[in-house]
Amino acid sequence: MRRFFMAIVWFLVFYIGMSMVAGAIIGGMAGAAHPQNSAQAGYEAGYDFGQKYGGWMLLASLIISIAGTATGKLPGTHKKQD
């Protein structure tokens, strides 16, 4: 049961982390390209990216967390030794 909850925690960590990194990169690039209106350009670029690739990031986070938990490679997911 503990491993199941850790898989959920890792899923959230991966999804939020990927979203933050992608948003920062995409928003920064759009803001640099349009310095006079950087906040609005960054927001629109981040929103469009999320609409286009958000599902793929969700799926990738789910696969990574399940695989990492099943193999015990992620912290807190290893099987207890007898």
N, C-alpha and C positions, 0 to 999 in steps of 0.2 A: 504494500500500500504506500509505503514511503517513496519507493521508486516512481510510482505513478505520479505523486505530487511533485516530485523533483522533475519529472518529464514536463509537467505543465509549467513549472517555474522556468526551466531552460527554454521551452518554447516561447514564453513571453520575453525572456531576455534576448533571444535571437531575433524575434520579430521586431521588438522595439528598437534594438540596436541597429538592425539593418535599415529600418525606417529612418532613424535619426541620421545615420551616416549618409544614406542616399539623399535625404532631404537637404542636408548641409552641403553636399557636393553640387547637387542640381541647382539648389537655390543660390549658392555662391556663384556658380557659373552664369546663371541668368542675371543675377544682380550686377556682376562685373561687366556683362555685355550691355546692360542698360543702366548706367550709373545715375541718370537723372530720375529714374523711377525704380530704383533697385528693390524696394520692399514689395511693391506690387508685382514686379516681374518675377522675383524669387518665389512669392506665394503662388502665382499662377503656374510656374514651372514645376514646383513641388506638387501641387494639386494634380496637374496633368500626369506627372510621373506616377503618383500614387494610383490614379485611375487606371493607368495602363499596365503597371507592373506590381501593384499591391497584392494581387492574387498569387502571383508567382513567388513573391517574398514570403507570403503566408505559407504556401506549400513547401518552400525550401526550409523554412523554420521548423515546420512540422516534421519533415523528413529527417533533418539534422538532429532534432531533439529525440525522436523515436530511436533512430539508429545509435546515437550516443548513449542513450539510456539502456537500450537492449544489450549493447556491448560492454557497458560499464565504464566507458571512456570519459564521461563527463563527471566532474566532481559531485559527490553525493549520490552516485548511482551505482556504485560497485556492490556486488553481492557480498554478504557477510561470510567470513571464513569460519568454519566450524572448529 
